[in-house]
Amino acid sequence: MVGAVMDSQYVLNTYSPELSRAIFSIQSPLTQGYTYLRRNRKAKTVEKLFEELDMLTHAEKEELITELIAYLPKDSSMSEFERAKKELANLDKNAKINNLLKDLKVKYERLSQKDKLEIFKLSISKTTPTLVALRDFISENMLEAKDIEALMVIDQAVYVAGTLCDEILKAIEKNQDERVELLHAFLFFLLLELEAIRRGTVEPETLYDNIAFITSFTDKTREERSIEIKQSVFGVAGVA
């Protein structure tokens, strides 16, 4: 880390590969399903897609995410989130989106309901450790950062993303399909916004309104969220 400038950009750049994987995992659950399908002798239909995924260069993955960033809601309102969610659901109709993302969506939709559900849960479960590791990294480097406030709001966004993962899995168990769909969209857009911040196309301050909006739909009370945040990075920074 000699010579590195410790700031929010450095933190997000350090976790860029993990963040990209999380975005693809949430946007295209099938990216986490190959082992499951192979174990159930159903992998033949997706082998070619996974070969294409494996051959993607870093630049090509960046371009795929660039295409997805265009879907970000323009403001923190239900109407704007619904618009973005609807357009994302029609991914296969968008001429600008890479065919690989479209094919992943089509193949996933053709799976049985049971297989889709198991792969969907895998995509959520495998995202959680990335979020935990990122928060730990933020906590470890908070006191060295030159933009503590920006790093704090990023940490809070990552915390909310983790909360969404937990609540999505709970909603699945309760067969709350509409809630699962809504929280899943929130999770995707929140991760995508973190990537846009990493690229410098969105300012960290935009997270404030989105965090407030999204958390109004989660089960945890404001007090519970406040306590958990203070016990982590805010406490480390000495400003809790």
Secondary structure as GFF3:
##gff-version 3
##sequence-region A 1 240
A	DSSP	alpha_helix	8	14	.	.	.	ID=ss1
A	DSSP	alpha_helix	16	27	.	.	.	ID=ss2
A	DSSP	three_ten_helix	29	32	.	.	.	ID=ss3
A	DSSP	alpha_helix	34	39	.	.	.	ID=ss4
A	DSSP	three_ten_helix	43	46	.	.	.	ID=ss5
A	DSSP	alpha_helix	47	55	.	.	.	ID=ss6
A	DSSP	alpha_helix	58	69	.	.	.	ID=ss7
A	DSSP	alpha_helix	78	89	.	.	.	ID=ss8
A	DSSP	three_ten_helix	91	93	.	.	.	ID=ss9
A	DSSP	alpha_helix	99	109	.	.	.	ID=ss10
A	DSSP	alpha_helix	113	125	.	.	.	ID=ss11
A	DSSP	alpha_helix	128	141	.	.	.	ID=ss12
A	DSSP	three_ten_helix	142	144	.	.	.	ID=ss13
A	DSSP	alpha_helix	148	173	.	.	.	ID=ss14
A	DSSP	alpha_helix	177	199	.	.	.	ID=ss15
A	DSSP	alpha_helix	206	215	.	.	.	ID=ss16
A	DSSP	alpha_helix	222	229	.	.	.	ID=ss17
A	DSSP	pi_helix	230	234	.	.	.	ID=ss18
A	DSSP	alpha_helix	235	237	.	.	.	ID=ss19
###
